[in-house]
Amino acid sequence: MLDDLLVVGFDLETRREVHIGERPLEQWRALGYGRRETVVCFYCWRGIDAPVGTKVPLLARGRIGGRVRAHFAHPAGTAPPGGPSRETVWHINAKHRLARWAAALPNVTRVRLEQWTPDRDRRADVHVVLGDGGRLALEAQRELITDERWQARHRDYAAAGVRDVWFMRPDTRIPHVLFDEGVPAWTLYHREEAAEARLGRPHERGPRWWTKDLRLYALHHPPCAGDPVVSERFPLSELGLDAGGVTFPPAMTERLAQEAARVRRDADQARRQEEQAQHRRREAAIRRARRPWVPAPLPPRAAGAAAGGRGAGVRRVPPAARRVPGALRAAHSVLRRTGSGGRTDRHSGCGRPTGW
């Protein structure tokens, strides 16, 4: 991948940013230093490295087949303090590709490269104004950026009322702070005129999952920080822009809508099943409350009592205590034979039976 550092030019006739690879070297030399001088340093002209409107015609250096890549350069003694502003080939190409893509969209009214925010806190790689008044900053990020630097830029753009949209260089890791803040990230393949989105895989459905954010249980964009992701690449010509950033092609939008609808149906079914289960539990509790009172059963008898059979637990009288005296048995026998029936002598004054 090319990463030579190049100076950016500005064509005073076409009023646009240019780079060395857009024309043959001889054409740039005819327009540069010492000749027509209509190609000047973009940053000096825009007031980034010098006062606004400073014209520094550029030299076109390099040769076909040479070891040094073709590039623009400041003439000796005209470079700003600290050296000229320089960018990678990918960054330059990426900005131009994004600008051309945005300018071709029907709902875009203005596109500018290297546009400062009104308070001059941030300079967007590509500043886009939409027909509804929305403003976007398309950022071509060629290297890994720290969480702190990204958060500072994101907040400055938000304070200026600008929505920042991030396009990463291929093979550059995307900081998960973007996903944690709910900001999508795209990978730009400018040579193929394509961009790649990362979508989060559906989350696992846990207990009462239907009460949570249902968007997370289908493919979702942007993904959550730490999500396993699915990459989807699209031609730039099929993508659009709105106030929220990049919009998907209609086919992808329909696919995501269908997955979201399926998750909502599953959630509705799970919710109904839970409500039915709760209803059954309430009905069971009511039936238990209405059941008549039944006394608790008696405790089981002791082992000895169980072995006694019928009459167990009743005090048993010994056989000796149940015997009748012999004299009494004889008296009863006499009475039965005489038929007295146990009558008493009324004149004896005692209750003894007659015949005693």
C-alpha positions as CSV (number, residue, x, y, z in Angstrom):
1,M,0.0,0.0,0.0
2,L,1.3,3.4,-0.9
3,D,2.2,5.7,2.0
4,D,4.5,8.3,0.5
5,L,4.0,11.7,1.9
6,L,2.8,14.3,-0.6
7,V,2.1,18.0,-0.7
8,V,-1.5,18.8,-1.8
9,G,-2.1,21.3,-4.6
10,F,-4.9,23.7,-5.5
11,D,-5.9,24.6,-9.0
12,L,-6.8,28.3,-9.2
13,E,-8.6,27.8,-12.5
14,T,-10.8,24.9,-11.5
15,R,-11.0,26.0,-7.9
16,R,-10.5,22.5,-6.5
17,E,-7.9,20.4,-4.6
18,V,-5.6,18.4,-6.8
19,H,-2.9,15.8,-6.4
20,I,0.0,14.8,-8.6
21,G,-1.4,11.5,-9.9
22,E,-4.4,13.2,-11.7
23,R,-2.3,14.4,-14.7
24,P,1.0,13.7,-16.4
25,L,4.0,15.5,-14.9
26,E,4.4,17.7,-17.9
27,Q,1.0,19.2,-17.5
28,W,1.5,20.0,-13.9
29,R,4.9,21.6,-14.7
30,A,3.2,23.8,-17.3
31,L,0.7,24.9,-14.6
32,G,3.3,25.2,-11.8
33,Y,6.2,27.3,-10.6
34,G,7.9,29.5,-13.2
35,R,5.3,29.0,-15.9
36,R,1.5,29.6,-15.5
37,E,1.6,29.3,-11.7
38,T,-2.0,28.4,-11.4
39,V,-1.3,25.3,-9.3
40,V,-0.5,26.5,-5.8
41,C,-0.1,25.0,-2.3
42,F,-3.6,24.1,-1.1
43,Y,-2.8,24.8,2.6
44,C,-1.1,28.1,2.1
45,W,-4.0,29.3,-0.1
46,R,-6.6,28.2,2.4
47,G,-4.8,29.9,5.3
48,I,-3.8,26.7,7.1
49,D,0.0,27.2,7.0
50,A,0.0,30.9,6.0
51,P,-2.3,33.9,5.7
52,V,-5.5,33.2,3.7
53,G,-4.9,33.7,0.0
54,T,-1.2,33.1,0.0
55,K,-0.1,31.9,-3.5
56,V,2.8,29.5,-3.5
57,P,3.2,27.9,-6.9
58,L,4.3,24.3,-6.7
59,L,7.0,22.3,-8.5
60,A,6.1,19.0,-10.0
61,R,9.0,16.7,-9.3
62,G,9.9,13.1,-10.2
63,R,10.4,11.2,-13.4
64,I,8.9,8.1,-15.0
65,G,10.7,5.0,-13.8
66,G,12.6,7.0,-11.2
67,R,13.2,5.9,-7.6
68,V,11.4,8.9,-6.2
69,R,7.6,9.0,-6.6
70,A,6.2,12.0,-8.5
71,H,5.1,14.7,-6.0
72,F,4.4,18.4,-5.6
73,A,7.0,20.5,-3.7
74,H,7.4,24.1,-2.5
75,P,10.2,26.0,-4.3
76,A,13.2,26.6,-2.1
77,G,12.6,29.2,0.6
78,T,8.8,29.2,0.2
79,A,7.8,26.4,2.5
80,P,6.0,27.3,5.7
81,P,7.8,27.1,9.1
82,G,8.1,23.5,10.2
83,G,7.8,22.2,6.6
84,P,4.9,21.8,4.3
85,S,1.7,20.0,5.2
86,R,1.9,16.5,3.7
87,E,-0.5,13.6,3.6
88,T,-0.4,10.0,2.4
89,V,-1.4,9.0,-1.1
90,W,-4.3,7.0,0.4
91,H,-5.6,10.0,2.4
92,I,-5.5,12.3,-0.6
93,N,-7.2,9.8,-2.9
94,A,-9.7,8.9,-0.2
95,K,-10.7,12.6,0.3
96,H,-11.2,13.1,-3.4
97,R,-13.1,9.9,-3.8
98,L,-15.5,10.8,-1.0
99,A,-15.9,14.3,-2.3
100,R,-16.9,13.1,-5.8
101,W,-19.2,10.5,-4.3
102,A,-21.0,13.0,-2.1
103,A,-21.3,15.7,-4.8
104,A,-23.1,13.2,-7.0
105,L,-25.9,12.5,-4.5
106,P,-29.2,14.2,-5.3
107,N,-29.8,15.4,-1.7
108,V,-26.3,17.1,-1.3
109,T,-26.2,20.8,-2.0
110,R,-22.5,21.6,-1.3
111,V,-19.2,19.7,-0.8
112,R,-15.9,21.3,0.3
113,L,-12.5,19.8,1.1
114,E,-10.6,20.8,4.2
115,Q,-13.4,22.9,5.6
116,W,-13.0,24.4,9.1
117,T,-15.9,24.4,11.6
118,P,-17.2,27.9,12.4
119,D,-15.2,28.1,15.6
120,R,-12.1,26.7,13.7
121,D,-11.7,23.9,16.3
122,R,-11.9,21.2,13.6
123,R,-11.2,20.8,9.9
124,A,-13.2,18.2,8.1
125,D,-11.6,16.2,5.3
126,V,-14.8,16.6,3.4
127,H,-17.6,18.9,4.5
128,V,-21.0,18.1,3.2
129,V,-24.2,20.2,3.4
130,L,-27.5,18.4,2.7
131,G,-30.6,19.8,1.2
132,D,-32.4,19.7,4.6
133,G,-29.6,21.8,6.2
134,G,-27.8,18.9,7.8
135,R,-24.0,19.1,7.9
136,L,-21.6,16.2,7.8
137,A,-17.9,15.8,8.2
138,L,-16.5,12.9,6.2
139,E,-13.2,11.8,7.8
140,A,-10.7,9.7,6.0
141,Q,-8.6,8.1,8.8
142,R,-5.4,6.5,7.7
143,E,-4.0,5.3,11.0
144,L,-5.2,4.1,14.4
145,I,-6.4,6.9,16.5
146,T,-6.5,6.9,20.3
147,D,-9.8,6.9,22.2
148,E,-9.0,10.3,23.7
149,R,-8.2,12.0,20.4
150,W,-11.3,10.5,18.7
151,Q,-13.6,11.5,21.6
152,A,-12.2,15.1,21.5
153,R,-12.9,15.4,17.7
154,H,-16.3,13.8,18.0
155,R,-17.4,16.2,20.7
156,D,-16.1,19.2,18.9
157,Y,-18.0,18.3,15.8
158,A,-21.2,17.6,17.9
159,A,-20.8,21.0,19.5
160,A,-20.6,22.6,16.1
161,G,-23.8,20.8,14.9
162,V,-21.8,18.6,12.5
163,R,-22.3,14.8,12.2
164,D,-18.9,13.1,11.8
165,V,-18.7,10.0,9.5
166,W,-15.6,7.9,9.7
167,F,-13.9,6.0,6.8
168,M,-10.9,3.9,7.8
169,R,-8.0,2.9,5.7
170,P,-8.0,-0.9,4.9
171,D,-6.1,-3.0,7.5
172,T,-6.5,-0.2,10.1
173,R,-8.1,-1.4,13.3
174,I,-11.3,0.4,14.2
175,P,-11.3,1.8,17.8
176,H,-14.2,0.3,19.7
177,V,-14.8,3.7,21.3
178,L,-16.8,4.5,18.1
179,F,-19.1,1.6,18.6
180,D,-19.4,2.4,22.4
181,E,-20.6,5.9,21.4
182,G,-23.0,4.4,18.8
183,V,-21.0,5.8,15.8
184,P,-20.7,3.6,12.7
185,A,-17.3,3.0,11.1
186,W,-16.6,2.2,7.4
187,T,-13.6,0.9,5.6
188,L,-12.9,2.8,2.4
189,Y,-11.5,1.0,-0.7
190,H,-11.1,4.0,-2.9
191,R,-9.5,2.1,-5.8
192,E,-12.5,-0.2,-6.0
193,E,-14.8,2.7,-5.2
194,A,-16.4,0.7,-2.4
195,A,-16.9,0.9,1.3
196,E,-17.3,-1.8,3.9
197,A,-19.7,-1.7,6.9
198,R,-19.4,-3.7,10.1
199,L,-22.6,-5.0,11.6
200,G,-22.9,-6.7,15.0
201,R,-24.1,-10.3,15.2
202,P,-27.3,-11.0,17.1
203,H,-26.9,-11.2,20.8
204,E,-27.7,-14.4,22.7
205,R,-31.3,-14.4,24.1
206,G,-31.1,-14.7,27.8
207,P,-33.9,-14.6,30.5
208,R,-36.6,-12.0,29.7
209,W,-34.7,-10.9,26.6
210,W,-37.9,-9.5,25.1
211,T,-37.9,-6.7,27.7
212,K,-34.5,-5.3,26.4
213,D,-33.4,-3.5,23.2
214,L,-34.8,-5.8,20.5
215,R,-32.5,-4.2,17.9
216,L,-29.5,-6.1,19.5
217,Y,-31.1,-9.6,18.8
218,A,-30.8,-9.1,15.0
219,L,-28.0,-7.9,12.8
220,H,-27.4,-4.3,14.0
221,H,-25.5,-1.3,12.8
222,P,-23.4,0.0,14.4
223,P,-22.3,-3.0,16.4
224,C,-21.8,-2.8,20.2
225,A,-18.3,-2.6,21.6
226,G,-16.9,-6.1,21.7
227,D,-19.5,-7.6,19.4
228,P,-18.5,-10.3,16.9
229,V,-19.0,-8.5,13.6
230,V,-20.2,-9.3,10.0
231,S,-18.6,-7.3,7.2
232,E,-20.6,-6.2,4.2
233,R,-19.1,-4.3,1.3
234,F,-21.0,-2.1,-1.1
235,P,-20.2,0.0,-4.1
236,L,-20.1,3.7,-3.2
237,S,-22.7,4.3,-6.0
238,E,-25.2,2.3,-4.0
239,L,-24.7,4.2,-0.7
240,G,-26.3,7.5,0.3
241,L,-26.1,10.2,2.9
242,D,-28.6,11.6,5.3
243,A,-28.5,13.5,8.6
244,G,-27.5,10.3,10.4
245,G,-24.6,9.5,8.1
246,V,-24.2,6.8,5.5
247,T,-27.4,5.0,4.3
248,F,-27.5,1.4,3.1
249,P,-28.7,0.3,-0.4
250,P,-32.4,-0.6,-0.5
251,A,-31.8,-4.3,-0.6
252,M,-29.7,-4.2,2.6
253,T,-32.2,-1.9,4.3
254,E,-35.0,-4.4,3.5
255,R,-32.9,-7.3,4.8
256,L,-32.3,-5.6,8.1
257,A,-36.0,-4.6,8.4
258,Q,-37.1,-8.3,7.8
259,E,-34.7,-9.5,10.5
260,A,-35.9,-6.8,12.9
261,A,-39.6,-7.8,12.2
262,R,-38.8,-11.5,12.9
263,V,-37.2,-10.6,16.2
264,R,-40.3,-8.5,17.2
265,R,-42.5,-11.5,16.4
266,D,-40.4,-13.8,18.5
267,A,-40.5,-11.2,21.3
268,D,-44.3,-10.9,21.2
269,Q,-44.7,-14.7,21.3
270,A,-42.3,-15.0,24.3
271,R,-44.1,-12.2,26.0
272,R,-47.5,-13.9,25.5
273,Q,-46.1,-17.2,26.8
274,E,-44.8,-15.5,29.9
275,E,-48.1,-13.8,30.5
276,Q,-50.0,-17.1,30.2
277,A,-47.6,-18.8,32.6
278,Q,-48.2,-16.0,35.1
279,H,-52.0,-16.3,34.7
280,R,-51.8,-20.0,35.3
281,R,-49.8,-19.5,38.5
282,R,-52.3,-16.9,39.8
283,E,-55.2,-19.3,39.1
284,A,-53.5,-22.1,41.0
285,A,-52.9,-19.8,43.9
286,I,-56.6,-18.8,44.0
287,R,-57.7,-22.4,43.9
288,R,-55.5,-23.3,46.8
289,A,-56.9,-20.3,48.8
290,R,-60.5,-21.5,48.2
291,R,-60.0,-25.2,49.2
292,P,-62.0,-26.2,52.5
293,W,-60.0,-26.8,55.6
294,V,-59.1,-30.4,56.3
295,P,-57.6,-31.3,59.7
296,A,-54.3,-32.8,59.7
297,P,-54.2,-36.6,60.2
298,L,-53.4,-38.1,63.6
299,P,-49.8,-39.1,64.2
300,P,-49.1,-42.8,63.6
301,R,-49.5,-45.3,66.5
302,A,-46.6,-46.7,68.4
303,A,-45.1,-49.9,67.2
304,G,-46.3,-51.9,70.3
305,A,-49.9,-50.7,69.9
306,A,-49.9,-51.6,66.2
307,A,-48.9,-55.2,67.1
308,G,-51.9,-55.6,69.6
309,G,-54.5,-55.7,66.9
310,R,-58.1,-54.8,67.8
311,G,-58.5,-53.2,71.2
312,A,-54.9,-52.1,71.3
313,G,-54.4,-49.3,73.7
314,V,-57.2,-50.5,76.1
315,R,-56.0,-51.5,79.6
316,R,-56.2,-55.3,79.7
317,V,-57.5,-57.0,83.0
318,P,-55.6,-60.1,84.1
319,P,-57.6,-63.4,84.0
320,A,-57.3,-63.9,87.8
321,A,-59.1,-60.6,88.4
322,R,-62.0,-61.7,86.2
323,R,-62.8,-65.0,88.1
324,V,-66.1,-65.1,90.2
325,P,-66.0,-66.6,93.7
326,G,-67.1,-70.2,93.9
327,A,-69.8,-69.5,96.6
328,L,-71.4,-66.8,94.5
329,R,-71.6,-69.1,91.5
330,A,-73.3,-71.8,93.7
331,A,-75.9,-69.4,94.9
332,H,-76.8,-68.3,91.4
333,S,-77.1,-72.0,90.4
334,V,-79.7,-72.6,93.3
335,L,-81.7,-69.6,92.3
336,R,-82.0,-70.8,88.7
337,R,-83.2,-74.2,89.9
338,T,-85.8,-73.0,92.4
339,G,-87.1,-70.3,90.0
340,S,-87.2,-67.7,92.7
341,G,-85.7,-65.3,90.3
342,G,-84.0,-63.7,93.2
343,R,-87.1,-62.6,95.1
344,T,-86.5,-61.3,98.6
345,D,-88.4,-62.0,101.8
346,R,-90.4,-58.9,102.5
347,H,-90.7,-59.8,106.2
348,S,-87.1,-60.6,106.9
349,G,-86.0,-57.0,106.6
350,C,-83.0,-57.9,104.5
351,G,-82.3,-58.3,100.9
352,R,-81.2,-61.8,100.9
353,P,-83.0,-64.2,98.6
354,T,-85.4,-66.8,100.2
355,G,-83.8,-70.0,101.0
356,W,-80.6,-68.5,102.5
